[in-house]
Amino acid sequence: MPFENTPDGFREVSHHYTKSEYMISFRKAQDNGRVDLDIAESPFTKFVVDEADLVREFDYRAITGRIYTWHNAKRGEATLNLIWLNPPQQRISIYLTQPEGSGYSPGDLIGVLESMQPASYRRSIP
């Protein structure tokens, strides 16, 4: 994801790139806690959604994606997880963990997905 497309207020805290996959983590501080945004793209990733609730389906580039949520009452957090599988190889997952009631929605995750560009357009990390 090019730096100019980083969601407002988030800063990169870690990244991992190889020829076939990447993972990047962002964080944003808020008055009621922090929001973590993690993006993974890999042809090998397996996604587990056993205890999550499906909250939205959407179509992007003629492929159906799904957004799941689960709540951690002990920590007072909610996680949204977007999964978009573009056969045969591209598998994208976007996780957003936020304090309950922070206001990020499934539409925000779809916006992150739509702002991503193919690897040939990505800038290298300075």
N, CA, C and O atoms as a Tinker XYZ file with bonds, in Angstrom:
   504  protein
     1  N      0.854000   -1.162000    0.000000    73     2
     2  CA     0.000000    0.000000    0.000000    64     1     3
     3  C      0.900000    1.225000    0.000000    63     2     4     5
     4  O      1.728000    1.364000    0.900000    81     3
     5  N      0.773000    2.101000   -0.958000    73     3     6
     6  CA     1.599000    3.307000   -0.984000    64     5     7
     7  C      1.347000    4.181000    0.242000    63     6     8     9
     8  O      0.232000    4.233000    0.761000    81     7
     9  N      2.389000    4.861000    0.695000    73     7    10
    10  CA     2.279000    5.665000    1.898000    64     9    11
    11  C      1.227000    6.753000    1.789000    63    10    12    13
    12  O      0.601000    7.104000    2.789000    81    11
    13  N      1.017000    7.298000    0.587000    73    11    14
    14  CA     0.005000    8.338000    0.438000    64    13    15
    15  C     -1.414000    7.803000    0.656000    63    14    16    17
    16  O     -2.349000    8.588000    0.819000    81    15
    17  N     -1.583000    6.488000    0.661000    73    15    18
    18  CA    -2.893000    5.895000    0.906000    64    17    19
    19  C     -3.072000    5.402000    2.336000    63    18    20    21
    20  O     -4.084000    4.774000    2.649000    81    19
    21  N     -2.111000    5.675000    3.201000    73    19    22
    22  CA    -2.234000    5.274000    4.596000    64    21    23
    23  C     -3.455000    5.959000    5.190000    63    22    24    25
    24  O     -3.617000    7.170000    5.038000    81    23
    25  N     -4.306000    5.215000    5.857000    73    23    26
    26  CA    -5.504000    5.836000    6.442000    64    25    27
    27  C     -5.131000    6.982000    7.393000    63    26    28    29
    28  O     -4.118000    6.914000    8.089000    81    27
    29  N     -5.948000    8.019000    7.414000    73    27    30
    30  CA    -5.688000    9.208000    8.217000    64    29    31
    31  C     -5.412000    8.872000    9.672000    63    30    32    33
    32  O     -6.151000    8.114000   10.302000    81    31
    33  N     -4.338000    9.446000   10.196000    73    31    34
    34  CA    -4.012000    9.310000   11.602000    64    33    35
    35  C     -3.250000    8.051000   11.962000    63    34    36    37
    36  O     -2.779000    7.938000   13.094000    81    35
    37  N     -3.108000    7.105000   11.054000    73    35    38
    38  CA    -2.389000    5.866000   11.338000    64    37    39
    39  C     -0.913000    6.032000   10.991000    63    38    40    41
    40  O     -0.561000    6.737000   10.045000    81    39
    41  N     -0.059000    5.374000   11.769000    73    39    42
    42  CA     1.363000    5.348000   11.446000    64    41    43
    43  C      1.799000    3.894000   11.330000    63    42    44    45
    44  O      1.293000    3.021000   12.035000    81    43
    45  N      2.734000    3.650000   10.439000    73    43    46
    46  CA     3.241000    2.290000   10.255000    64    45    47
    47  C      4.084000    1.901000   11.462000    63    46    48    49
    48  O      4.946000    2.665000   11.896000    81    47
    49  N      3.832000    0.703000   12.006000    73    47    50
    50  CA     4.619000    0.226000   13.148000    64    49    51
    51  C      5.458000   -1.010000   12.805000    63    50    52    53
    52  O      6.427000   -1.304000   13.504000    81    51
    53  N      5.102000   -1.731000   11.747000    73    51    54
    54  CA     5.933000   -2.859000   11.312000    64    53    55
    55  C      5.537000   -3.272000    9.905000    63    54    56    57
    56  O      4.431000   -2.996000    9.439000    81    55
    57  N      6.468000   -3.938000    9.247000    73    55    58
    58  CA     6.176000   -4.491000    7.924000    64    57    59
    59  C      7.086000   -5.682000    7.654000    63    58    60    61
    60  O      8.169000   -5.807000    8.224000    81    59
    61  N      6.617000   -6.542000    6.779000    73    59    62
    62  CA     7.359000   -7.727000    6.364000    64    61    63
    63  C      7.024000   -7.958000    4.894000    63    62    64    65
    64  O      5.859000   -8.136000    4.539000    81    63
    65  N      8.035000   -7.954000    4.048000    73    63    66
    66  CA     7.831000   -8.146000    2.617000    64    65    67
    67  C      8.699000   -9.287000    2.122000    63    66    68    69
    68  O      9.863000   -9.398000    2.508000    81    67
    69  N      8.141000  -10.136000    1.268000    73    67    70
    70  CA     8.914000  -11.127000    0.523000    64    69    71
    71  C      8.435000  -11.028000   -0.920000    63    70    72    73
    72  O      7.597000  -10.186000   -1.241000    81    71
    73  N      8.961000  -11.879000   -1.786000    73    71    74
    74  CA     8.533000  -11.855000   -3.191000    64    73    75
    75  C      7.065000  -12.214000   -3.355000    63    74    76    77
    76  O      6.420000  -11.761000   -4.300000    81    75
    77  N      6.528000  -13.023000   -2.445000    73    75    78
    78  CA     5.164000  -13.504000   -2.636000    64    77    79
    79  C      4.158000  -12.993000   -1.611000    63    78    80    81
    80  O      2.957000  -13.209000   -1.778000    81    79
    81  N      4.607000  -12.330000   -0.568000    73    79    82
    82  CA     3.649000  -11.882000    0.435000    64    81    83
    83  C      4.126000  -10.607000    1.118000    63    82    84    85
    84  O      5.308000  -10.264000    1.100000    81    83
    85  N      3.166000   -9.925000    1.715000    73    83    86
    86  CA     3.548000   -8.812000    2.582000    64    85    87
    87  C      2.568000   -8.700000    3.724000    63    86    88    89
    88  O      1.403000   -9.086000    3.627000    81    87
    89  N      3.085000   -8.158000    4.808000    73    87    90
    90  CA     2.271000   -7.859000    5.982000    64    89    91
    91  C      2.716000   -6.496000    6.485000    63    90    92    93
    92  O      3.911000   -6.220000    6.587000    81    91
    93  N      1.759000   -5.660000    6.794000    73    91    94
    94  CA     2.064000   -4.325000    7.271000    64    93    95
    95  C      1.087000   -3.983000    8.390000    63    94    96    97
    96  O     -0.104000   -4.281000    8.302000    81    95
    97  N      1.602000   -3.356000    9.438000    73    95    98
    98  CA     0.774000   -3.008000   10.596000    64    97    99
    99  C      0.836000   -1.511000   10.832000    63    98   100   101
   100  O      1.895000   -0.887000   10.756000    81    99
   101  N     -0.334000   -0.955000   11.122000    73    99   102
   102  CA    -0.467000    0.460000   11.427000    64   101   103
   103  C     -1.117000    0.600000   12.797000    63   102   104   105
   104  O     -1.784000   -0.316000   13.280000    81   103
   105  N     -0.913000    1.757000   13.413000    73   103   106
   106  CA    -1.519000    2.020000   14.715000    64   105   107
   107  C     -1.935000    3.487000   14.776000    63   106   108   109
   108  O     -1.315000    4.369000   14.182000    81   107
   109  N     -3.010000    3.701000   15.522000    73   107   110
   110  CA    -3.515000    5.053000   15.726000    64   109   111
   111  C     -3.920000    5.176000   17.192000    63   110   112   113
   112  O     -4.665000    4.341000   17.706000    81   111
   113  N     -3.430000    6.216000   17.861000    73   111   114
   114  CA    -3.806000    6.466000   19.256000    64   113   115
   115  C     -5.105000    7.262000   19.286000    63   114   116   117
   116  O     -5.312000    8.169000   18.480000    81   115
   117  N     -5.964000    6.915000   20.213000    73   115   118
   118  CA    -7.227000    7.623000   20.426000    64   117   119
   119  C     -7.392000    7.860000   21.917000    63   118   120   121
   120  O     -6.700000    7.249000   22.731000    81   119
   121  N     -8.303000    8.741000   22.266000    73   119   122
   122  CA    -8.544000    9.036000   23.679000    64   121   123
   123  C     -8.960000    7.791000   24.454000    63   122   124   125
   124  O     -8.583000    7.628000   25.615000    81   123
   125  N     -9.735000    6.910000   23.819000    73   123   126
   126  CA   -10.240000    5.724000   24.515000    64   125   127
   127  C     -9.408000    4.466000   24.255000    63   126   128   129
   128  O     -9.869000    3.359000   24.533000    81   127
   129  N     -8.208000    4.616000   23.735000    73   127   130
   130  CA    -7.343000    3.460000   23.476000    64   129   131
   131  C     -6.675000    3.564000   22.126000    63   130   132   133
   132  O     -6.596000    4.648000   21.549000    81   131
   133  N     -6.196000    2.448000   21.620000    73   131   134
   134  CA    -5.533000    2.469000   20.317000    64   133   135
   135  C     -6.312000    1.630000   19.318000    63   134   136   137
   136  O     -7.078000    0.737000   19.680000    81   135
   137  N     -6.092000    1.945000   18.057000    73   135   138
   138  CA    -6.692000    1.194000   16.957000    64   137   139
   139  C     -5.545000    0.574000   16.173000    63   138   140   141
   140  O     -4.611000    1.272000   15.779000    81   139
   141  N     -5.612000   -0.727000   15.946000    73   139   142
   142  CA    -4.599000   -1.441000   15.170000    64   141   143
   143  C     -5.197000   -1.847000   13.831000    63   142   144   145
   144  O     -6.312000   -2.365000   13.766000    81   143
   145  N     -4.449000   -1.606000   12.775000    73   143   146
   146  CA    -4.848000   -1.963000   11.419000    64   145   147
   147  C     -3.742000   -2.828000   10.838000    63   146   148   149
   148  O     -2.606000   -2.376000   10.695000    81   147
   149  N     -4.072000   -4.071000   10.503000    73   147   150
   150  CA    -3.092000   -5.019000    9.970000    64   149   151
   151  C     -3.568000   -5.505000    8.608000    63   150   152   153
   152  O     -4.722000   -5.898000    8.437000    81   151
   153  N     -2.647000   -5.471000    7.635000    73   151   154
   154  CA    -2.971000   -5.881000    6.269000    64   153   155
   155  C     -2.013000   -6.997000    5.877000    63   154   156   157
   156  O     -0.800000   -6.873000    6.043000    81   155
   157  N     -2.566000   -8.085000    5.356000    73   155   158
   158  CA    -1.746000   -9.211000    4.909000    64   157   159
   159  C     -2.192000   -9.632000    3.518000    63   158   160   161
   160  O     -3.386000   -9.721000    3.234000    81   159
   161  N     -1.215000   -9.890000    2.657000    73   159   162
   162  CA    -1.497000  -10.434000    1.330000    64   161   163
   163  C     -0.525000  -11.575000    1.110000    63   162   164   165
   164  O      0.691000  -11.399000    1.195000    81   163
   165  N     -1.073000  -12.751000    0.827000    73   163   166
   166  CA    -0.238000  -13.931000    0.686000    64   165   167
   167  C     -1.002000  -15.023000   -0.052000    63   166   168   169
   168  O     -2.202000  -15.191000    0.164000    81   167
   169  N     -0.327000  -15.758000   -0.912000    73   167   170
   170  CA    -0.988000  -16.884000   -1.567000    64   169   171
   171  C     -1.111000  -18.094000   -0.638000    63   170   172   173
   172  O     -1.777000  -19.070000   -0.983000    81   171
   173  N     -0.473000  -18.038000    0.541000    73   171   174
   174  CA    -0.439000  -19.175000    1.457000    64   173   175
   175  C     -1.337000  -19.011000    2.672000    63   174   176   177
   176  O     -1.612000  -19.988000    3.369000    81   175
   177  N     -1.795000  -17.810000    2.935000    73   175   178
   178  CA    -2.530000  -17.512000    4.164000    64   177   179
   179  C     -3.837000  -18.288000    4.239000    63   178   180   181
   180  O     -4.582000  -18.381000    3.263000    81   179
   181  N     -4.096000  -18.838000    5.410000    73   179   182
   182  CA    -5.383000  -19.480000    5.684000    64   181   183
   183  C     -6.094000  -18.605000    6.695000    63   182   184   185
   184  O     -5.485000  -18.135000    7.656000    81   183
   185  N     -7.365000  -18.388000    6.484000    73   183   186
   186  CA    -8.128000  -17.500000    7.339000    64   185   187
   187  C     -9.097000  -18.311000    8.185000    63   186   188   189
   188  O     -9.846000  -19.138000    7.663000    81   187
   189  N     -9.080000  -18.077000    9.467000    73   187   190
   190  CA    -9.944000  -18.788000   10.401000    64   189   191
   191  C    -10.984000  -17.802000   10.925000    63   190   192   193
   192  O    -10.636000  -16.750000   11.462000    81   191
   193  N    -12.252000  -18.144000   10.768000    73   191   194
   194  CA   -13.335000  -17.257000   11.191000    64   193   195
   195  C    -14.362000  -17.996000   12.047000    63   194   196   197
   196  O    -15.527000  -17.603000   12.107000    81   195
   197  N    -13.923000  -19.069000   12.709000    73   195   198
   198  CA   -14.822000  -19.929000   13.468000    64   197   199
   199  C    -15.724000  -19.190000   14.455000    63   198   200   201
   200  O    -16.923000  -19.460000   14.515000    81   199
   201  N    -15.168000  -18.271000   15.219000    73   199   202
   202  CA   -15.951000  -17.613000   16.259000    64   201   203
   203  C    -16.373000  -16.201000   15.869000    63   202   204   205
   204  O    -16.789000  -15.417000   16.722000    81   203
   205  N    -16.270000  -15.882000   14.611000    73   203   206
   206  CA   -16.616000  -14.545000   14.136000    64   205   207
   207  C    -18.002000  -14.557000   13.498000    63   206   208   209
   208  O    -18.482000  -15.594000   13.040000    81   207
   209  N    -18.626000  -13.398000   13.478000    73   207   210
   210  CA   -19.931000  -13.229000   12.849000    64   209   211
   211  C    -19.773000  -12.510000   11.519000    63   210   212   213
   212  O    -19.111000  -11.475000   11.447000    81   211
   213  N    -20.372000  -13.047000   10.471000    73   211   214
   214  CA   -20.371000  -12.381000    9.182000    64   213   215
   215  C    -21.258000  -11.141000    9.287000    63   214   216   217
   216  O    -22.432000  -11.244000    9.644000    81   215
   217  N    -20.697000   -9.965000    8.976000    73   215   218
   218  CA   -21.485000   -8.732000    9.075000    64   217   219
   219  C    -21.755000   -8.078000    7.724000    63   218   220   221
   220  O    -22.653000   -7.247000    7.596000    81   219
   221  N    -20.951000   -8.470000    6.694000    73   219   222
   222  CA   -21.185000   -7.847000    5.394000    64   221   223
   223  C    -20.496000   -8.636000    4.302000    63   222   224   225
   224  O    -19.392000   -9.149000    4.483000    81   223
   225  N    -21.169000   -8.722000    3.161000    73   223   226
   226  CA   -20.562000   -9.218000    1.935000    64   225   227
   227  C    -20.537000   -8.063000    0.959000    63   226   228   229
   228  O    -21.414000   -7.200000    0.987000    81   227
   229  N    -19.531000   -8.043000    0.089000    73   227   230
   230  CA   -19.400000   -6.962000   -0.888000    64   229   231
   231  C    -18.722000   -7.518000   -2.127000    63   230   232   233
   232  O    -18.068000   -8.560000   -2.068000    81   231
   233  N    -18.872000   -6.837000   -3.234000    73   231   234
   234  CA   -18.194000   -7.221000   -4.469000    64   233   235
   235  C    -17.160000   -6.167000   -4.818000    63   234   236   237
   236  O    -17.447000   -4.970000   -4.811000    81   235
   237  N    -15.961000   -6.623000   -5.122000    73   235   238
   238  CA   -14.874000   -5.760000   -5.546000    64   237   239
   239  C    -14.162000   -6.470000   -6.683000    63   238   240   241
   240  O    -13.704000   -7.602000   -6.526000    81   239
   241  N    -14.070000   -5.809000   -7.825000    73   239   242
   242  CA   -13.471000   -6.399000   -9.027000    64   241   243
   243  C    -14.131000   -7.729000   -9.369000    63   242   244   245
   244  O    -13.460000   -8.692000   -9.742000    81   243
   245  N    -15.448000   -7.766000   -9.238000    73   243   246
   246  CA   -16.284000   -8.921000   -9.577000    64   245   247
   247  C    -16.008000  -10.152000   -8.702000    63   246   248   249
   248  O    -16.318000  -11.278000   -9.091000    81   247
   249  N    -15.429000   -9.930000   -7.528000    73   247   250
   250  CA   -15.165000  -11.013000   -6.581000    64   249   251
   251  C    -15.822000  -10.649000   -5.256000    63   250   252   253
   252  O    -15.702000   -9.517000   -4.787000    81   251
   253  N    -16.513000  -11.608000   -4.659000    73   251   254
   254  CA   -17.186000  -11.366000   -3.392000    64   253   255
   255  C    -16.191000  -11.443000   -2.239000    63   254   256   257
   256  O    -15.428000  -12.401000   -2.114000    81   255
   257  N    -16.219000  -10.415000   -1.407000    73   255   258
   258  CA   -15.422000  -10.388000   -0.188000    64   257   259
   259  C    -16.366000  -10.467000    1.003000    63   258   260   261
   260  O    -17.574000  -10.273000    0.869000    81   259
   261  N    -15.805000  -10.752000    2.159000    73   259   262
   262  CA   -16.621000  -10.864000    3.373000    64   261   263
   263  C    -15.939000  -10.130000    4.514000    63   262   264   265
   264  O    -14.713000  -10.068000    4.597000    81   263
   265  N    -16.763000   -9.579000    5.388000    73   263   266
   266  CA   -16.252000   -8.919000    6.580000    64   265   267
   267  C    -16.894000   -9.575000    7.790000    63   266   268   269
   268  O    -18.114000   -9.707000    7.883000    81   267
   269  N    -16.036000   -9.979000    8.709000    73   267   270
   270  CA   -16.453000  -10.643000    9.936000    64   269   271
   271  C    -16.125000   -9.746000   11.120000    63   270   272   273
   272  O    -15.277000   -8.858000   11.022000    81   271
   273  N    -16.795000   -9.980000   12.231000    73   271   274
   274  CA   -16.468000   -9.263000   13.456000    64   273   275
   275  C    -16.494000  -10.215000   14.634000    63   274   276   277
   276  O    -17.206000  -11.218000   14.622000    81   275
   277  N    -15.733000   -9.901000   15.624000    73   275   278
   278  CA   -15.823000  -10.581000   16.903000    64   277   279
   279  C    -15.441000   -9.581000   17.988000    63   278   280   281
   280  O    -14.745000   -8.596000   17.743000    81   279
   281  N    -15.918000   -9.868000   19.181000    73   279   282
   282  CA   -15.752000   -8.951000   20.305000    64   281   283
   283  C    -14.983000   -9.643000   21.419000    63   282   284   285
   284  O    -15.228000  -10.808000   21.733000    81   283
   285  N    -14.059000   -8.913000   22.004000    73   283   286
   286  CA   -13.323000   -9.390000   23.158000    64   285   287
   287  C    -13.811000   -8.578000   24.352000    63   286   288   289
   288  O    -13.300000   -7.490000   24.619000    81   287
   289  N    -14.801000   -9.107000   25.071000    73   287   290
   290  CA   -15.407000   -8.386000   26.186000    64   289   291
   291  C    -14.395000   -8.123000   27.293000    63   290   292   293
   292  O    -14.449000   -7.091000   27.962000    81   291
   293  N    -13.482000   -9.051000   27.479000    73   291   294
   294  CA   -12.469000   -8.905000   28.530000    64   293   295
   295  C    -11.591000   -7.674000   28.291000    63   294   296   297
   296  O    -11.236000   -6.964000   29.233000    81   295
   297  N    -11.250000   -7.431000   27.043000    73   295   298
   298  CA   -10.401000   -6.291000   26.690000    64   297   299
   299  C    -11.199000   -5.081000   26.234000    63   298   300   301
   300  O    -10.635000   -4.001000   26.055000    81   299
   301  N    -12.510000   -5.246000   26.042000    73   299   302
   302  CA   -13.335000   -4.139000   25.571000    64   301   303
   303  C    -13.024000   -3.729000   24.147000    63   302   304   305
   304  O    -13.069000   -2.547000   23.806000    81   303
   305  N    -12.703000   -4.720000   23.308000    73   303   306
   306  CA   -12.325000   -4.456000   21.924000    64   305   307
   307  C    -13.236000   -5.182000   20.948000    63   306   308   309
   308  O    -13.836000   -6.209000   21.264000    81   307
   309  N    -13.316000   -4.619000   19.765000    73   307   310
   310  CA   -14.016000   -5.254000   18.654000    64   309   311
   311  C    -13.043000   -5.337000   17.482000    63   310   312   313
   312  O    -12.287000   -4.399000   17.231000    81   311
   313  N    -13.063000   -6.449000   16.772000    73   311   314
   314  CA   -12.211000   -6.619000   15.600000    64   313   315
   315  C    -13.081000   -6.835000   14.377000    63   314   316   317
   316  O    -14.014000   -7.638000   14.393000    81   315
   317  N    -12.762000   -6.110000   13.322000    73   315   318
   318  CA   -13.356000   -6.325000   12.009000    64   317   319
   319  C    -12.297000   -7.006000   11.156000    63   318   320   321
   320  O    -11.124000   -6.641000   11.227000    81   319
   321  N    -12.690000   -7.987000   10.351000    73   319   322
   322  CA   -11.746000   -8.709000    9.505000    64   321   323
   323  C    -12.332000   -8.835000    8.104000    63   322   324   325
   324  O    -13.332000   -9.520000    7.892000    81   323
   325  N    -11.691000   -8.162000    7.153000    73   323   326
   326  CA   -12.079000   -8.253000    5.749000    64   325   327
   327  C    -11.255000   -9.358000    5.108000    63   326   328   329
   328  O    -10.036000   -9.408000    5.267000    81   327
   329  N    -11.924000  -10.237000    4.389000    73   327   330
   330  CA   -11.247000  -11.301000    3.649000    64   329   331
   331  C    -11.682000  -11.209000    2.197000    63   330   332   333
   332  O    -12.872000  -11.236000    1.882000    81   331
   333  N    -10.685000  -11.098000    1.313000    73   331   334
   334  CA   -10.948000  -10.999000   -0.121000    64   333   335
   335  C     -9.996000  -11.956000   -0.823000    63   334   336   337
   336  O     -8.779000  -11.778000   -0.767000    81   335
   337  N    -10.544000  -12.965000   -1.481000    73   335   338
   338  CA    -9.753000  -14.000000   -2.134000    64   337   339
   339  C     -9.914000  -13.881000   -3.639000    63   338   340   341
   340  O    -10.996000  -14.117000   -4.176000    81   339
   341  N     -8.837000  -13.515000   -4.317000    73   339   342
   342  CA    -8.838000  -13.346000   -5.761000    64   341   343
   343  C     -8.086000  -14.528000   -6.373000    63   342   344   345
   344  O     -6.858000  -14.503000   -6.457000    81   343
   345  N     -8.817000  -15.568000   -6.804000    73   343   346
   346  CA    -8.159000  -16.771000   -7.312000    64   345   347
   347  C     -7.254000  -16.466000   -8.506000    63   346   348   349
   348  O     -7.539000  -15.528000   -9.251000    81   347
   349  N     -6.195000  -17.208000   -8.710000    73   347   350
   350  CA    -5.839000  -18.392000   -7.941000    64   349   351
   351  C     -4.880000  -18.100000   -6.782000    63   350   352   353
   352  O     -4.720000  -18.953000   -5.909000    81   351
   353  N     -4.240000  -16.933000   -6.740000    73   351   354
   354  CA    -3.163000  -16.720000   -5.774000    64   353   355
   355  C     -3.404000  -15.610000   -4.749000    63   354   356   357
   356  O     -2.962000  -15.741000   -3.608000    81   355
   357  N     -4.068000  -14.554000   -5.106000    73   355   358
   358  CA    -4.132000  -13.387000   -4.231000    64   357   359
   359  C     -5.132000  -13.588000   -3.095000    63   358   360   361
   360  O     -6.307000  -13.871000   -3.328000    81   359
   361  N     -4.651000  -13.438000   -1.871000    73   359   362
   362  CA    -5.471000  -13.590000   -0.674000    64   361   363
   363  C     -5.161000  -12.399000    0.217000    63   362   364   365
   364  O     -4.036000  -12.254000    0.696000    81   363
   365  N     -6.138000  -11.557000    0.438000    73   363   366
   366  CA    -5.940000  -10.351000    1.244000    64   365   367
   367  C     -6.814000  -10.424000    2.480000    63   366   368   369
   368  O     -7.985000  -10.798000    2.420000    81   367
   369  N     -6.213000  -10.055000    3.599000    73   367   370
   370  CA    -6.942000   -9.947000    4.851000    64   369   371
   371  C     -6.592000   -8.610000    5.487000    63   370   372   373
   372  O     -5.422000   -8.234000    5.562000    81   371
   373  N     -7.609000   -7.900000    5.941000    73   371   374
   374  CA    -7.413000   -6.623000    6.621000    64   373   375
   375  C     -8.122000   -6.719000    7.964000    63   374   376   377
   376  O     -9.333000   -6.932000    8.024000    81   375
   377  N     -7.358000   -6.561000    9.039000    73   375   378
   378  CA    -7.892000   -6.607000   10.404000    64   377   379
   379  C     -7.867000   -5.208000   10.986000    63   378   380   381
   380  O     -6.887000   -4.481000   10.823000    81   379
   381  N     -8.929000   -4.833000   11.655000    73   379   382
   382  CA    -8.957000   -3.578000   12.392000    64   381   383
   383  C     -9.492000   -3.879000   13.784000    63   382   384   385
   384  O    -10.645000   -4.276000   13.950000    81   383
   385  N     -8.635000   -3.682000   14.781000    73   383   386
   386  CA    -9.022000   -3.905000   16.173000    64   385   387
   387  C     -9.122000   -2.551000   16.850000    63   386   388   389
   388  O     -8.191000   -1.748000   16.798000    81   387
   389  N    -10.262000   -2.305000   17.489000    73   387   390
   390  CA   -10.530000   -0.988000   18.072000    64   389   391
   391  C    -11.265000   -1.137000   19.400000    63   390   392   393
   392  O    -11.932000   -2.144000   19.638000    81   391
   393  N    -11.137000   -0.126000   20.265000    73   391   394
   394  CA   -11.959000   -0.141000   21.476000    64   393   395
   395  C    -13.430000   -0.127000   21.077000    63   394   396   397
   396  O    -13.802000    0.518000   20.097000    81   395
   397  N    -14.261000   -0.832000   21.825000    73   395   398
   398  CA   -15.706000   -0.861000   21.532000    64   397   399
   399  C    -16.223000    0.570000   21.357000    63   398   400   401
   400  O    -15.917000    1.454000   22.157000    81   399
   401  N    -17.006000    0.781000   20.306000    73   399   402
   402  CA   -17.626000    2.073000   20.061000    64   401   403
   403  C    -16.724000    3.110000   19.413000    63   402   404   405
   404  O    -17.067000    4.292000   19.403000    81   403
   405  N    -15.576000    2.705000   18.868000    73   403   406
   406  CA   -14.658000    3.678000   18.263000    64   405   407
   407  C    -15.129000    4.212000   16.921000    63   406   408   409
   408  O    -14.682000    5.276000   16.494000    81   407
   409  N    -16.013000    3.505000   16.256000    73   407   410
   410  CA   -16.632000    4.075000   15.072000    64   409   411
   411  C    -16.142000    3.614000   13.722000    63   410   412   413
   412  O    -16.720000    4.008000   12.710000    81   411
   413  N    -15.091000    2.787000   13.650000    73   411   414
   414  CA   -14.706000    2.284000   12.338000    64   413   415
   415  C    -15.702000    1.217000   11.917000    63   414   416   417
   416  O    -16.191000    0.443000   12.741000    81   415
   417  N    -15.997000    1.186000   10.615000    73   415   418
   418  CA   -17.051000    0.324000   10.101000    64   417   419
   419  C    -16.520000   -0.593000    9.001000    63   418   420   421
   420  O    -15.392000   -0.418000    8.538000    81   419
   421  N    -17.327000   -1.569000    8.581000    73   419   422
   422  CA   -16.931000   -2.403000    7.448000    64   421   423
   423  C    -16.603000   -1.571000    6.203000    63   422   424   425
   424  O    -15.699000   -1.922000    5.445000    81   423
   425  N    -17.323000   -0.486000    5.992000    73   423   426
   426  CA   -17.054000    0.373000    4.839000    64   425   427
   427  C    -15.654000    0.965000    4.853000    63   426   428   429
   428  O    -15.062000    1.191000    3.797000    81   427
   429  N    -15.125000    1.218000    6.040000    73   427   430
   430  CA   -13.760000    1.736000    6.143000    64   429   431
   431  C    -12.744000    0.703000    5.649000    63   430   432   433
   432  O    -11.763000    1.056000    4.994000    81   431
   433  N    -12.981000   -0.572000    5.965000    73   431   434
   434  CA   -12.065000   -1.619000    5.499000    64   433   435
   435  C    -12.153000   -1.790000    3.988000    63   434   436   437
   436  O    -11.141000   -2.015000    3.324000    81   435
   437  N    -13.357000   -1.683000    3.449000    73   435   438
   438  CA   -13.514000   -1.766000    1.988000    64   437   439
   439  C    -12.763000   -0.615000    1.338000    63   438   440   441
   440  O    -12.146000   -0.803000    0.289000    81   439
   441  N    -12.800000    0.569000    1.933000    73   439   442
   442  CA   -12.058000    1.720000    1.419000    64   441   443
   443  C    -10.557000    1.473000    1.399000    63   442   444   445
   444  O     -9.878000    1.881000    0.457000    81   443
   445  N    -10.031000    0.814000    2.420000    73   443   446
   446  CA    -8.604000    0.472000    2.447000    64   445   447
   447  C     -8.293000   -0.482000    1.300000    63   446   448   449
   448  O     -7.314000   -0.280000    0.582000    81   447
   449  N     -9.109000   -1.516000    1.117000    73   447   450
   450  CA    -8.900000   -2.468000    0.021000    64   449   451
   451  C     -8.922000   -1.755000   -1.326000    63   450   452   453
   452  O     -8.059000   -1.996000   -2.169000    81   451
   453  N     -9.885000   -0.893000   -1.529000    73   451   454
   454  CA   -10.010000   -0.197000   -2.810000    64   453   455
   455  C     -8.840000    0.749000   -3.071000    63   454   456   457
   456  O     -8.539000    1.041000   -4.229000    81   455
   457  N     -8.180000    1.230000   -2.032000    73   455   458
   458  CA    -7.054000    2.155000   -2.211000    64   457   459
   459  C     -5.742000    1.434000   -2.504000    63   458   460   461
   460  O     -4.761000    2.068000   -2.894000    81   459
   461  N     -5.716000    0.114000   -2.319000    73   459   462
   462  CA    -4.488000   -0.642000   -2.559000    64   461   463
   463  C     -4.204000   -0.720000   -4.055000    63   462   464   465
   464  O     -5.120000   -0.758000   -4.876000    81   463
   465  N     -2.907000   -0.743000   -4.394000    73   463   466
   466  CA    -2.490000   -0.816000   -5.783000    64   465   467
   467  C     -1.659000   -2.067000   -6.009000    63   466   468   469
   468  O     -1.062000   -2.590000   -5.067000    81   467
   469  N     -1.610000   -2.560000   -7.251000    73   467   470
   470  CA    -0.781000   -3.732000   -7.538000    64   469   471
   471  C      0.680000   -3.488000   -7.161000    63   470   472   473
   472  O      1.143000   -2.348000   -7.139000    81   471
   473  N      1.391000   -4.558000   -6.868000    73   471   474
   474  CA     2.779000   -4.472000   -6.400000    64   473   475
   475  C      3.664000   -3.664000   -7.336000    63   474   476   477
   476  O      4.584000   -2.994000   -6.868000    81   475
   477  N      3.422000   -3.702000   -8.614000    73   475   478
   478  CA     4.283000   -2.976000   -9.556000    64   477   479
   479  C      4.210000   -1.466000   -9.354000    63   478   480   481
   480  O      5.073000   -0.734000   -9.836000    81   479
   481  N      3.181000   -0.994000   -8.642000    73   479   482
   482  CA     3.034000    0.432000   -8.385000    64   481   483
   483  C      3.488000    0.836000   -6.987000    63   482   484   485
   484  O      3.530000    2.028000   -6.683000    81   483
   485  N      3.825000   -0.107000   -6.144000    73   483   486
   486  CA     4.230000    0.212000   -4.782000    64   485   487
   487  C      5.615000    0.829000   -4.753000    63   486   488   489
   488  O      6.506000    0.440000   -5.509000    81   487
   489  N      5.780000    1.803000   -3.860000    73   487   490
   490  CA     7.097000    2.384000   -3.641000    64   489   491
   491  C      7.846000    1.507000   -2.655000    63   490   492   493
   492  O      7.241000    0.852000   -1.806000    81   491
   493  N      9.151000    1.500000   -2.774000    73   491   494
   494  CA     9.922000    0.732000   -1.801000    64   493   495
   495  C     10.015000    1.502000   -0.495000    63   494   496   497
   496  O      9.915000    2.729000   -0.480000    81   495
   497  N     10.204000    0.786000    0.587000    73   495   498
   498  CA    10.337000    1.382000    1.910000    64   497   499
   499  C     11.668000    2.122000    1.974000    63   498   500   501
   500  O     12.696000    1.551000    1.612000    81   499
   501  N     11.679000    3.378000    2.427000    73   499   502
   502  CA    12.956000    4.125000    2.513000    64   501   503
   503  C     13.872000    3.539000    3.561000    63   502   504
   504  O     14.978000    4.040000    3.763000    81   503
